Amino acid sequence: MKGGPVYTVIFMLVISAVFTLVLSLANAYYLPRIEENELLDDRRAVLYVFELDAEGGPEEVLELFENAVVSEMLADMEIYAHLDEDEQVLAYAVPFTGAGLWGTMRGYLGITPELDRITGLVFTEHNETPGLGARIDEREYLEQFRGLEITGELAYGPAGDDRLDAITGATSTSNAVLRILNNLIDRKIAELEVVLDD
Amino acid sequence: MTERIRQVISRNIWKENQVLRQILGICSALAVTNLMTNSLVMGVGLTFVTAFSSLTISLLRNLIPHRIRMIVQTLIIASYVIFVDIFIKANMPEISKSLGPYVALIITNCIIMGRAEAYAQKNPPIPSMLDGFFAGVGYTIVLLIIAFFREFLGFGTIFGYDISFASFELWTIMVMPPAAFFLIGTLIWITSNIFAPKNTKKSETGRKG
């Protein structure tokens, strides 16, 4: 029988079922922990653009987030707002999505309530080249955006803003970041301005 | 076909090293070797997958119909790789982020299927598992050697730690994939020279990694 068509089909069905079952069980077992990790990463990212301490343990991060941040639906986006003790908005974290060099980039741009200054930038997801484009995750690069005034198009120095440097060897990724941010400021932040003015 | 453990080890790590002697697994050796941490995780992941897929394929070797054996091997390998991916995501989220899509790409690494086809198919389970395990170790060692030079010269760090006494102009080329070509080429040249007197035939060509 071995090698006959019936045996072959049955064998393939059985082995596929067994392996799929085992993988599904492993996935179901680990899924809550994976989701927890993702949520925590997201919370840390939002705290980072608000210049809050995002380096603490899981409980500290979640507690800090709970106390200082609320989520709001504004201009068709889920935006996080950083509130002080008197419920005054200190900054907004606007989510963005755009095309990087190899894949989709996602992250948050922190911006003052007057929408004239960047409080911070962070990426939550990207597929840039490890060691080159992936260095957009490094503090040295991200910290450059803190306190940057939005007067026109963001551009790297010396032609643009002298305080802003691209990453050596990762020109396409660096340019993609500014393209995404300029796009965000032109469209979404402009919409947000209209909503906030009302 | 009884092979001592010592022979399995020296065969897989040195005499028939998957990367240097068989020219397999080259794609990932080019891609992840600019940082030692990434290379280590990649190597450990591949070692795990090769060991367990060889074990599983060997256990099922008398049941798998010959004509569809490659599909079955791919299924088994893919299952282990998906498991590794889920496991790293759940327990080491930072590393999962820095490796990105490379973990899933272990599936395409020729070493695993190479061991399955060349060894696990016709040998008992335990030797097959050891063979797969040490093939993975041999691969990991080569990756770490390449990553050592690339990270040291390209970033001035080793396993992410700053080597402060070494101050020199960093070689950006080392960070990029072409550097791995030069380094792998050099290593293959060295090992081929060591083995050259024993080989009567010239090295085989036309294999892909």
Interface residues (C-beta under 8 A of the other chain):
Chain A: K2 G3 Y7 T8 F11 M12 I15 S16 F19 V22 L23 A26 N27 Y30 R33 I34 N37 E38 D41 N127 P130 G131 L132 A134 T168 G169
Chain B: V32 N34 L35 N38 L60 L63 I64 P65 H66 R67 I68 I71 V72 L75 I76 S79 I82 F83 I86 F87 K89 A90 N91 P93 S98 L99 G100 P101 G154 F155 T172 V175 M176
